[in-house]
Amino acid sequence: MPLIMGVWLASLIYFYGKDISKHSYNVKDDDVIIDFFKNIWKVKK
C-alpha cells in the first residue's frame, strides 16, 4: 500500500474513531448500510 494511502486511512480512523478522538459524528446512512458494516466489524474482531 502506498504511504499516502496509509496516512489517509490512519487519519480517517483517528477522526471517526470515537473511542480515541472523542469526535462526534452523525451518521447519515441507511440502517441497512450501518448494519452491514456492524456485521463486518464483528467478524474482524
CNS distance restraints for C-alpha pairs under 8 A (distance, minus, plus):
assign (resid   1 and name CA) (resid   5 and name CA) 6.69 0.50 0.50
assign (resid   1 and name CA) (resid   6 and name CA) 6.90 0.50 0.50
assign (resid   2 and name CA) (resid   6 and name CA) 6.64 0.50 0.50
assign (resid   3 and name CA) (resid   7 and name CA) 6.34 0.50 0.50
assign (resid   4 and name CA) (resid   8 and name CA) 6.10 0.50 0.50
assign (resid   5 and name CA) (resid   9 and name CA) 6.03 0.50 0.50
assign (resid   6 and name CA) (resid  10 and name CA) 6.05 0.50 0.50
assign (resid   7 and name CA) (resid  11 and name CA) 6.15 0.50 0.50
assign (resid   8 and name CA) (resid  12 and name CA) 6.38 0.50 0.50
assign (resid   9 and name CA) (resid  13 and name CA) 6.23 0.50 0.50
assign (resid  10 and name CA) (resid  14 and name CA) 6.06 0.50 0.50
assign (resid  11 and name CA) (resid  15 and name CA) 6.04 0.50 0.50
assign (resid  12 and name CA) (resid  16 and name CA) 5.96 0.50 0.50
assign (resid  12 and name CA) (resid  17 and name CA) 7.92 0.50 0.50
assign (resid  13 and name CA) (resid  17 and name CA) 5.35 0.50 0.50
assign (resid  14 and name CA) (resid  20 and name CA) 6.73 0.50 0.50
assign (resid  14 and name CA) (resid  21 and name CA) 6.16 0.50 0.50
assign (resid  15 and name CA) (resid  21 and name CA) 6.16 0.50 0.50
assign (resid  15 and name CA) (resid  23 and name CA) 6.59 0.50 0.50
assign (resid  16 and name CA) (resid  21 and name CA) 7.44 0.50 0.50
assign (resid  16 and name CA) (resid  23 and name CA) 6.70 0.50 0.50
assign (resid  16 and name CA) (resid  24 and name CA) 7.82 0.50 0.50
assign (resid  16 and name CA) (resid  25 and name CA) 7.24 0.50 0.50
assign (resid  17 and name CA) (resid  21 and name CA) 6.11 0.50 0.50
assign (resid  17 and name CA) (resid  22 and name CA) 7.44 0.50 0.50
assign (resid  17 and name CA) (resid  23 and name CA) 7.57 0.50 0.50
assign (resid  18 and name CA) (resid  22 and name CA) 4.58 0.50 0.50
assign (resid  18 and name CA) (resid  23 and name CA) 5.64 0.50 0.50
assign (resid  18 and name CA) (resid  24 and name CA) 6.81 0.50 0.50
assign (resid  29 and name CA) (resid  33 and name CA) 6.34 0.50 0.50
assign (resid  29 and name CA) (resid  34 and name CA) 6.61 0.50 0.50
assign (resid  30 and name CA) (resid  34 and name CA) 6.47 0.50 0.50
assign (resid  31 and name CA) (resid  35 and name CA) 6.01 0.50 0.50
assign (resid  32 and name CA) (resid  36 and name CA) 6.17 0.50 0.50
assign (resid  33 and name CA) (resid  37 and name CA) 6.46 0.50 0.50
assign (resid  34 and name CA) (resid  38 and name CA) 6.17 0.50 0.50
assign (resid  35 and name CA) (resid  39 and name CA) 6.18 0.50 0.50
assign (resid  36 and name CA) (resid  40 and name CA) 6.46 0.50 0.50
assign (resid  37 and name CA) (resid  41 and name CA) 6.13 0.50 0.50
assign (resid  38 and name CA) (resid  42 and name CA) 6.22 0.50 0.50
assign (resid  39 and name CA) (resid  43 and name CA) 6.47 0.50 0.50
assign (resid  40 and name CA) (resid  44 and name CA) 6.41 0.50 0.50
assign (resid  41 and name CA) (resid  45 and name CA) 6.39 0.50 0.50
